[in-house]
């Protein structure tokens, strides 16, 4: 996979649901250590299936995890 905005290769690592749960716990622990502001900044660890009728791609692309178009996100495209 290639990161278009930086022109560098980005590793894709195979994970399972237990790996994802562990990462979520680590992120939450870090956020709790930063107090209320940390929790507000992290928010929920998960991502919704859709956002403004855009499907979740499951991978971070350009600026988010959703399949947006130039019409949806003109500042990015």
Buried (B, 14 or more C-beta within 10 A) or exposed (E): EEEEEEEEEEEEEEEEEEEEEEEEEEEBEEBEEEEEEEEEEBEEBEBEEEBEEBEBEEEEBEEBBBEBEEEBBEEEE
